[in-house]
Amino acid sequence: MAFLYSKNRRDGSRLLSSAIIICIFSFMCIDHKIGQIFSLMMAIVSLYWWSLYRKLTY
């Protein structure tokens, strides 16, 4: 899944912030099943992209 991530820090931070915003909005709908699914999915994607972001050097 690393091919879905950018190769520079600027684009990586945009992807990461978008995933975090979607995760926050899905936490607002945690009482619905779709909110639970999206919050779990985006939390995993955010953590994965954060780990990739830390490895970028420029």
N, C-alpha and C positions, 0 to 999 in steps of 0.2 A: 504494500500500500504506500510505500515511500514515493512512488512515482506520482502520486496525487498531491504531493507537497512541493512547494516552490524551492528554488535554489538560492534565494537571497533573503536577508532578514526583513526587508521592507514588505515584500509580498507575504512572507511567512507570518508576520505580525498581523497583517490584514486577515489572513485566513483564520488565525487563532482567535482574534477578537470577534470575528463573525460567528465562529463556533460557540464562543462563550456567551454572546448575546442570545443566540438561539436557545442555548441551554438555560439561560436565566428566564427567558419568556416561557419555555416549556415547564419550568418549575412553578410558574404562576397557575398552570393548569394541571397540577399534580393530582388533583382529585379525579380526573378523567383517565381512562386507560391510554388514550393517545398521548396525553401529557406525560404519563409515566414512561411510555416507550421512547418518546423523543428526548426526555430528560436523561434517561439512561444512555441512549445512543450518543447524544451530543456530549455527555460527560466523558464517555470513553474516547470519542474522537478528539475532544479538547485535550485530554491528558496525553494522547498519542501525539498530536501535533505539537504540544508543548515540549515533549521529549525530543522531537525532531528539531524544533526551533532552537533549543539549547545547543544543538550540535552545529548550527550554522555559524560561520565565522565572519561573514560580511553581509 
